[in-house]
Amino acid sequence: MAEHAEVEYATAMGNDYPAHEHTYRNFVTLVKATLAIVVVIVILMAFFLT
């Protein structure tokens, strides 16, 4: 059966949590920037293609 104990991420060997957080923040920033670019393109398409 699976063990249901709480996982201790802070004490795990080889776990680079600050690097994980940095990568996640970069990913979120990239998604926001991509979404903004897509929205601008759609607005420009609506303006110029109608």
C-alpha positions in Angstrom: 0.0 0.0 0.0 1.1 3.6 -0.6 2.5 5.5 2.3 0.4 8.6 3.2 3.0 10.5 5.3 3.6 14.1 4.6 6.4 14.7 2.1 9.3 16.8 3.3 10.5 18.7 0.3 12.8 21.1 2.2 14.9 18.2 3.4 15.0 16.0 0.3 18.4 15.4 -1.1 19.1 16.9 -4.5 16.0 19.1 -4.4 16.7 22.6 -5.7 13.5 24.3 -4.7 14.7 27.9 -5.4 15.6 26.9 -9.0 12.1 25.3 -9.3 10.4 28.5 -8.2 12.6 30.6 -10.5 11.7 28.4 -13.5 8.0 28.5 -12.6 8.1 32.4 -12.4 9.8 32.5 -15.8 7.2 30.2 -17.2 4.3 32.3 -15.9 5.9 35.5 -17.2 6.3 33.8 -20.6 2.7 32.8 -20.7 1.5 36.3 -19.8 3.7 37.9 -22.5 2.5 35.4 -25.1 -1.1 35.9 -24.1 -0.6 39.7 -24.4 0.9 39.3 -27.9 -1.9 37.1 -29.0 -4.5 39.6 -27.7 -2.8 42.4 -29.6 -2.7 40.4 -32.8 -6.4 39.5 -32.5 -7.3 43.2 -31.9 -5.2 44.3 -34.9 -6.9 41.6 -37.0 -10.3 42.8 -35.9 -9.4 46.4 -36.8 -7.7 45.8 -40.1 -9.7 42.8 -41.5 -13.2 44.2 -41.0 
